[in-house]
Amino acid sequence: MVEGPLGVWAGGLALLVVIFLPAVLVLVGELPFWESLRHDRWDVAMALVAFGLLVLARAPPVLVVLLAAMAGWVMAR
């Protein structure tokens, strides 16, 4: 093990904060809009179809993202 400039324990704690800070910031930013962001059945179905395209059909991720974006746009209308 190589010691960094902060030492072993302080470096470990700093990295722990750096790892989890983005998720905490997203969560805090999303909480005021939680009711409008809750997913209904169609969103769950679209996510399952996208997952199936990625895993089972091995479709290119760019294509799956574009299809999901178009489906979301159609569902929002």
N, C-alpha and C positions, 0 to 999 in steps of 0.2 A: 504494500500500500504506500502510495506517495502522498505526503502531506501537502495540501494546497496553502495558499497565503492566509486562509482563515483558520487553519487547523482542522482537525478531524471532526470534532463535534460541531463547531460553529459552521464549518463548510457543509456538513450534512444537513443542519437545520436550514441554512440558506438555500440549498438545493431543494429541500422539501417545500419551502415557501415558493420558490420559483416554479416548481412543477405544478402546484395546486392553485396558484394565484390566477391564471387565466380562467379556469373553471369557476372559481368564486366570483370573479368579475362578471362573467357571462350570466351567472345565476342572479347576482344582485341587479344587473341591468334588465333581466327578463321578468323579475318578480312583479313590477307594476303592470305588465301586460299579460300576466299569466292566464287570465280568463279568456282573452281573445286568442291566445296561442294553444289552448287545449285542443287536442286532436280528436276528430270524430271518426266514425267507421271508414269513411272514404279515404281519409288520410292514412289510416292504418292499412287499408287494403292496398293503397298505392305504394306504401313502404314495403309491404310484403311482395308485391309484384316486382318492384325495383330490386329487392334482395334476391328474388328468384332469378331475375335476369342476370344479375351479377354472378351468383353462385352456380346455379344449375345450367343456365344457357351460356354462361361465360361471355356475355356481351361486353363490349368495351365500356369502361366507366363513363367516358365522355358521352356516349350514346345514351346510357341510362340516365345521366344527369339531364341531358336535353329532353328526353322523353318525360321525365318526372317534372321538369319545369313546364313543359307544354301541358301536361295533365293538370298541374296545379293552376295554370292560367285558365284552362277550360273550366275547372271546378269553381274558380273564383268568379266567373261571369254569371 
